[in-house]
């Protein structure tokens, strides 16, 4: 599946359930683990879990392979790994603490048309 389609599908799924502060980082020059990191905030454990399920389901529907999902037990930070893209859904305090945008420092590629 093309990376652009994965990004668009994941971002649209996050927007469907009102994720906040969605950021898409191009990390190809920083790591060989993934091409894109998508980071989003959610207001509660319930919303984090719902967003993760929705992202996973929408990606599967479009033919993407889900390698793994981590963190669904607590719902503070859930990671959905689909190989070329990794989606992080975090509660605001957790997102502020880990500051993934600064750690990865990738170039933001989120387009307004999504």
N, C-alpha and C positions, 0 to 999 in steps of 0.2 A: 504494500500500500504506500502511496506517495506521502511524504512527510507533510506537505501542505494540507492534504486532506485530513490527516490525523490531527494537525493543529486546529484546523477549522472546526472539525467535529468536537474536539475536546473543549474548545473555547465556547462554542455554541451550547454544549451541554452544561457548562458552568453557568453561562448566562441564563439558561432556562430556569435554574433554581436560585437565581439571584446571588451568585457568588460575588464577592466584592474584590476590588483591586486586582483584577486578573492581569498577570504579566507573563509574557512569552519571551524566553531568553534563548538565543542561539548560542549554544555552548560547544559547537563543533571544534573550535580552535583550542578549547580548554580541556576536553576529555574525549576519550574514545568510547565511553560508556553509553552515551546518548547524544543525539543531535540537538534536542530541544528540551528545555525545562519550562513547564507551565506552572505558575504559582498563583494560588487564589486563597482568599480568606472567607471564612464562614463564621457565623455568630454563635453557634452552639455545637455540641457533640452530635446532636441529631442532624443538623444541617450538614456538617462535615461528612457524616456517614451517607446521607442522602445524595449529596453531590458526588461522592466517590462511586456509589452504585450507579448513578445516572451516567456519569462519564464512562464507566466500564461497560455498561449496557449499550450505550450509543456507539462506542468504538467497536464493540463486537458486531453490532448490526451492520457496520460499514465494512466488515471484513478484517479489521485489525486484530492482531494476536495480543492478548493480555498475558504478559509474562508473570505478573504477580501483583498482589495488592497487600499492603502492609499497614497496620495501625487501626484497623476497623474496630478492634476490641475497645479501645478507649475513646476514639473519635476526636482526639485533640489534634492529630496530624495523620492524615492518610495519604499514602503514596500509591499511585496507580502507574505501573510500569508497562509500557507497550513497546519497549525496545527503542525505536527512534525518538520517542518522546516519553518523558516522565512527568506525571501530573502530581503536584503537591497541593493538598488542600489542608489549610491550617486555621486554627483559631487565632485571632489577632495577637494575643499575648505570646503565643508560641512563635508566630511569624516574626514578631519584633525581636524576640530573644535570639532566634537562629539567623535571621537576616540573610536568607539564601541569596537574595539579589546581590548583596555586597560580596558574599563568599564566591559566587560564581561569576559575578561581574560580566556576564555575557551581554551582548547587544540585544536590546529589546526589539522584538519584531512584530508586536501586535499591530494589526492594521485596523483602522477605524471602520472599514467596510465589514468587519466580522460582526 
